[in-house]
Amino acid sequence: MPVRKLFAYAAIYILWGGSFLAIRELVAPPHGIAPVPPFLAAGFRFTLAGLFLILWSRAAGTTSLSLRQFRSATLLGFIMFACLYAPLFWAETRVASGLASVISAMIPVWIFAGELFVLRTQRASALAVGGIALGFAGVVVLSLRAPGSAGSSSTLAILGTVAGTLCWSAGTLLSRRLALPQPQRANAGWQMLTGGAMLLMISGVAGEPRRIPPAAVLLSPRVVASMAYLIVAASIIAYTAYVWLIAHESPTRVSSYAYVNPVIALAIGSMLAGECLTLLQIAGAVLVLAGVFATLRSRAVAQPAPSLPARAAS
């Protein structure tokens, strides 16, 4: 495999996999350090990342934006970014980053289920239905008990994350019928920017500005490094690698990030943050990853190249 492809796969595997721990370092830091409010952190991340992608596209001179395209990007910014990342960032204040990554891996399963049962653009097969069933069973097992805090709040965090993945999946399916900004980099930028602005509004409504930690905390190496990682590594570098891979590799091979990211996230969370899952949660994670793998394998049969949603790491 050419070196460029190896680096591109390393980016979507490792950088996206590590983003879950970076989120937790912001919103639930160890050792009693003041956390950054979750909605504010998510809004700041995507507002800056989206602005950078838009300016990059304009500098390249290849961007176009009509009012219709802006409305479509704003709609997806709400469905895919505000509705996914608000619950995800909040959930990581209560559950381990590795567990959040496993739940997020269900996105391809929900998309395929939507194609199969709602849009009816896919054919049912034993492998496909089995994959959906395995993934759903894994989510149920994971919701029985979660690490970190009280069982009820952890279960609510898991259910919120599941709801967010359903919103992202619905937005992905909807995006195929919308007129979106071009090129794809600008499309992602406008979705991130509008979604980030909505997350900042949610932060204001939730009263987070009253809980912003002191400047010394916000400018600490931990906060700066975590936010820089999410903006530069996870949202810009890994996303650019993903776009390039979609154009040069089979969609099925590229989609392998869906079951590699949780493995990376679980390993990083265990080694760097001491996160541990119970045997029940490990069983749930295995079911989810088996479901994702089976779903993607079944989708590979006679599957055309997908339209490219504004995929941003968690």
C-alpha positions as CSV (number, residue, x, y, z in Angstrom):
1,M,0.0,0.0,0.0
2,P,1.4,3.4,-0.9
3,V,2.7,5.5,2.0
4,R,0.1,8.2,1.4
5,K,-2.7,5.7,1.9
6,L,-1.1,4.3,5.0
7,F,-0.9,7.8,6.5
8,A,-4.5,8.5,5.5
9,Y,-5.8,5.3,7.1
10,A,-3.7,6.0,10.2
11,A,-5.4,9.4,10.4
12,I,-9.0,8.2,10.3
13,Y,-8.2,5.2,12.5
14,I,-6.0,6.8,15.2
15,L,-6.9,10.5,15.1
16,W,-10.6,9.8,15.2
17,G,-10.2,7.0,17.7
18,G,-8.3,9.3,20.0
19,S,-10.8,12.1,19.8
20,F,-13.1,10.5,22.4
21,L,-10.5,10.7,25.1
22,A,-9.7,14.3,24.1
23,I,-13.4,15.2,24.6
24,R,-13.4,13.6,28.1
25,E,-10.2,15.4,29.0
26,L,-12.1,18.6,28.4
27,V,-15.5,17.9,30.0
28,A,-14.5,15.4,32.7
29,P,-10.8,15.9,33.6
30,P,-9.2,13.8,36.3
31,H,-7.9,14.9,39.7
32,G,-10.6,17.5,40.4
33,I,-9.6,19.9,37.7
34,A,-12.3,22.3,36.6
35,P,-14.1,21.0,33.5
36,V,-15.0,22.9,30.4
37,P,-18.8,23.0,30.0
38,P,-19.7,20.3,27.4
39,F,-21.9,22.3,25.0
40,L,-19.5,25.2,25.1
41,A,-16.6,22.9,24.3
42,A,-18.4,21.3,21.4
43,G,-19.6,24.6,20.0
44,F,-16.1,26.2,20.2
45,R,-14.6,23.2,18.4
46,F,-16.9,23.1,15.4
47,T,-17.3,26.8,15.0
48,L,-13.5,27.2,14.6
49,A,-13.1,24.0,12.5
50,G,-16.0,25.0,10.2
51,L,-14.6,28.5,9.8
52,F,-11.2,27.2,8.9
53,L,-12.6,24.8,6.2
54,I,-14.7,27.6,4.7
55,L,-11.8,30.0,4.5
56,W,-9.6,27.2,3.1
57,S,-12.2,26.5,0.3
58,R,-12.5,30.2,-0.5
59,A,-8.7,30.5,-0.7
60,A,-8.7,27.6,-3.2
61,G,-11.3,29.5,-5.2
62,T,-13.6,26.5,-5.7
63,T,-16.4,27.3,-3.3
64,S,-20.0,28.2,-4.2
65,L,-23.0,28.9,-1.9
66,S,-26.6,29.6,-2.8
67,L,-29.3,30.5,-0.4
68,R,-30.8,27.0,-0.9
69,Q,-27.5,25.4,-0.2
70,F,-27.0,27.4,2.9
71,R,-30.4,26.4,4.2
72,S,-29.6,22.7,3.5
73,A,-26.2,23.0,5.3
74,T,-27.8,24.7,8.2
75,L,-30.5,22.0,8.5
76,L,-27.8,19.3,8.5
77,G,-25.7,21.4,10.9
78,F,-28.6,21.1,13.4
79,I,-29.4,17.5,12.8
80,M,-25.9,16.1,12.4
81,F,-23.8,18.3,14.6
82,A,-25.9,20.0,17.2
83,C,-28.1,16.9,17.8
84,L,-25.1,14.4,17.8
85,Y,-22.4,16.3,19.6
86,A,-24.5,18.0,22.3
87,P,-25.5,14.6,23.9
88,L,-22.1,13.1,23.1
89,F,-20.0,15.8,24.9
90,W,-22.5,15.8,27.8
91,A,-22.5,12.0,28.0
92,E,-18.7,11.9,28.3
93,T,-19.1,13.8,31.6
94,R,-20.7,10.6,32.9
95,V,-19.3,7.6,30.9
96,A,-15.9,6.4,29.8
97,S,-14.6,7.6,26.5
98,G,-14.2,4.1,25.2
99,L,-17.9,3.3,25.9
100,A,-19.0,6.5,24.1
101,S,-16.9,5.4,21.1
102,V,-18.6,2.0,20.9
103,I,-22.1,3.6,20.9
104,S,-21.0,6.1,18.2
105,A,-19.9,3.1,16.1
106,M,-23.5,2.3,15.6
107,I,-24.0,5.0,13.0
108,P,-23.3,2.8,9.9
109,V,-25.8,0.3,11.4
110,W,-28.6,2.9,11.8
111,I,-27.9,4.2,8.3
112,F,-28.2,0.7,6.8
113,A,-31.3,0.1,8.8
114,G,-32.8,3.3,7.4
115,E,-31.9,2.3,3.8
116,L,-33.4,-1.1,4.4
117,F,-36.6,-0.4,6.3
118,V,-37.4,3.2,5.5
119,L,-36.0,4.1,2.1
120,R,-36.0,0.5,0.9
121,T,-32.9,1.1,-1.2
122,Q,-31.2,-2.0,0.1
123,R,-32.1,-5.7,0.0
124,A,-32.6,-7.6,3.2
125,S,-30.1,-10.5,3.8
126,A,-29.5,-12.7,6.8
127,L,-26.1,-11.0,7.3
128,A,-27.6,-7.5,7.2
129,V,-30.5,-8.2,9.5
130,G,-28.2,-10.2,11.8
131,G,-25.8,-7.3,12.0
132,I,-28.6,-4.8,12.9
133,A,-29.9,-7.2,15.5
134,L,-26.4,-7.7,17.0
135,G,-25.7,-4.0,17.2
136,F,-29.1,-3.3,18.8
137,A,-28.5,-6.1,21.3
138,G,-25.1,-4.6,22.1
139,V,-26.6,-1.2,22.9
140,V,-29.2,-2.8,25.1
141,V,-26.5,-4.7,27.1
142,L,-24.4,-1.5,27.4
143,S,-27.3,0.5,28.7
144,L,-27.9,-2.0,31.6
145,R,-25.0,-0.5,33.5
146,A,-22.2,2.0,32.7
147,P,-19.0,2.9,34.4
148,G,-18.2,6.2,35.9
149,S,-21.2,7.4,38.0
150,A,-24.6,6.5,39.2
151,G,-26.3,3.9,37.1
152,S,-29.4,6.0,36.2
153,S,-27.4,9.0,35.0
154,S,-25.0,6.8,33.1
155,T,-27.8,5.0,31.4
156,L,-29.3,8.3,30.4
157,A,-26.0,9.4,29.0
158,I,-25.9,6.2,26.9
159,L,-29.4,6.7,25.6
160,G,-28.6,10.3,24.8
161,T,-25.6,9.2,22.8
162,V,-27.7,6.6,20.9
163,A,-30.3,9.4,20.1
164,G,-27.4,11.5,18.8
165,T,-26.2,8.7,16.5
166,L,-29.8,8.2,15.2
167,C,-29.9,12.0,14.3
168,W,-26.6,11.8,12.5
169,S,-27.7,8.8,10.6
170,A,-31.0,10.5,9.6
171,G,-29.1,13.5,8.5
172,T,-26.8,11.4,6.4
173,L,-29.8,9.8,4.6
174,L,-31.5,13.2,4.2
175,S,-28.3,14.8,2.8
176,R,-28.7,12.6,-0.4
177,R,-31.8,14.6,-1.3
178,L,-30.5,18.1,-0.5
179,A,-28.6,20.7,-2.6
180,L,-25.4,21.2,-0.6
181,P,-22.5,23.6,-0.9
182,Q,-19.6,22.6,-3.1
183,P,-16.9,21.4,-2.9
184,Q,-17.2,18.9,-0.1
185,R,-14.8,20.8,2.1
186,A,-17.0,23.8,2.0
187,N,-20.1,21.6,2.6
188,A,-18.5,20.2,5.8
189,G,-17.3,23.7,6.8
190,W,-20.8,25.2,6.6
191,Q,-22.4,22.3,8.5
192,M,-19.7,22.5,11.2
193,L,-20.0,26.3,11.4
194,T,-23.8,26.4,11.7
195,G,-23.9,23.4,14.0
196,G,-21.2,24.9,16.2
197,A,-23.2,28.2,16.4
198,M,-26.2,26.2,17.5
199,L,-24.2,24.4,20.1
200,L,-23.0,27.8,21.5
201,M,-26.6,28.9,21.7
202,I,-27.5,25.7,23.5
203,S,-24.6,26.5,25.9
204,G,-26.1,29.9,26.6
205,V,-29.6,28.6,27.2
206,A,-28.2,25.9,29.6
207,G,-26.4,28.6,31.6
208,E,-23.0,27.3,30.9
209,P,-21.4,30.8,30.6
210,R,-21.8,31.1,34.4
211,R,-19.8,27.9,34.9
212,I,-16.8,28.7,32.6
213,P,-13.6,27.9,34.5
214,P,-11.0,30.6,35.2
215,A,-8.7,31.7,32.4
216,A,-5.8,29.8,33.9
217,V,-7.8,26.6,33.4
218,L,-8.9,27.5,29.9
219,L,-5.3,28.3,28.9
220,S,-3.8,25.3,30.6
221,P,-1.8,22.9,28.5
222,R,-4.4,20.2,29.0
223,V,-7.3,22.2,27.7
224,V,-5.4,23.8,24.8
225,A,-3.9,20.5,23.7
226,S,-7.2,18.7,23.8
227,M,-9.1,21.4,21.9
228,A,-6.3,21.8,19.4
229,Y,-6.4,18.0,18.9
230,L,-10.2,18.0,18.3
231,I,-10.0,21.0,15.9
232,V,-6.8,20.3,13.9
233,A,-6.2,16.5,14.2
234,A,-9.8,15.1,14.4
235,S,-11.9,17.7,12.5
236,I,-9.5,18.9,9.8
237,I,-6.6,16.5,9.2
238,A,-8.6,13.2,9.7
239,Y,-11.6,14.6,7.7
240,T,-9.3,15.6,4.8
241,A,-7.8,12.1,4.8
242,Y,-11.3,10.6,4.8
243,V,-12.3,12.7,1.8
244,W,-9.2,11.7,-0.1
245,L,-9.6,8.0,0.8
246,I,-13.2,7.9,-0.4
247,A,-12.0,9.1,-3.8
248,H,-9.1,6.6,-4.0
249,E,-10.3,3.5,-2.1
250,S,-13.4,1.3,-2.0
251,P,-16.1,2.7,0.3
252,T,-16.3,-0.6,2.1
253,R,-12.6,-0.5,3.0
254,V,-12.7,3.1,4.1
255,S,-15.8,2.4,6.3
256,S,-13.6,0.1,8.3
257,Y,-13.0,3.1,10.6
258,A,-16.4,2.4,12.1
259,Y,-15.1,-0.7,13.9
260,V,-11.5,0.3,14.2
261,N,-12.1,3.6,16.0
262,P,-13.8,2.0,19.1
263,V,-10.9,-0.4,19.4
264,I,-8.4,2.5,19.3
265,A,-10.5,4.5,21.7
266,L,-10.9,1.6,24.2
267,A,-7.1,1.0,24.1
268,I,-6.2,4.7,24.5
269,G,-8.7,5.2,27.3
270,S,-7.4,2.2,29.1
271,M,-3.7,3.0,28.7
272,L,-3.8,6.8,29.2
273,A,-6.8,7.4,31.4
274,G,-7.2,4.1,33.3
275,E,-10.7,3.5,32.0
276,C,-12.0,0.0,32.6
277,L,-15.2,-1.7,31.4
278,T,-17.1,-4.4,33.3
279,L,-17.4,-7.8,31.8
280,L,-21.0,-7.0,30.9
281,Q,-19.9,-3.8,29.1
282,I,-17.2,-5.7,27.3
283,A,-19.8,-8.2,26.1
284,G,-22.0,-5.3,24.9
285,A,-19.0,-3.7,23.0
286,V,-18.3,-7.0,21.3
287,L,-21.9,-7.3,20.2
288,V,-21.9,-3.8,18.8
289,L,-18.6,-4.2,16.9
290,A,-19.8,-7.6,15.5
291,G,-23.0,-5.9,14.4
292,V,-21.1,-3.1,12.7
293,F,-18.8,-5.5,11.0
294,A,-21.6,-7.7,9.7
295,T,-23.6,-4.7,8.5
296,L,-20.7,-3.2,6.6
297,R,-19.9,-6.6,5.1
298,S,-23.5,-7.1,3.9
299,R,-23.5,-3.5,2.5
300,A,-20.4,-4.2,0.4
301,V,-22.4,-6.5,-2.0
302,A,-23.2,-4.5,-5.1
303,Q,-23.0,-1.2,-3.1
304,P,-22.4,2.0,-5.2
305,A,-20.1,4.6,-3.8
306,P,-22.0,6.6,-1.2
307,S,-22.6,10.3,-1.2
308,L,-20.2,11.9,1.1
309,P,-21.7,13.3,4.3
310,A,-19.8,15.8,6.4
311,R,-18.2,13.2,8.6
312,A,-16.4,14.7,11.5
313,A,-14.9,12.8,14.3
314,S,-16.4,12.6,17.7
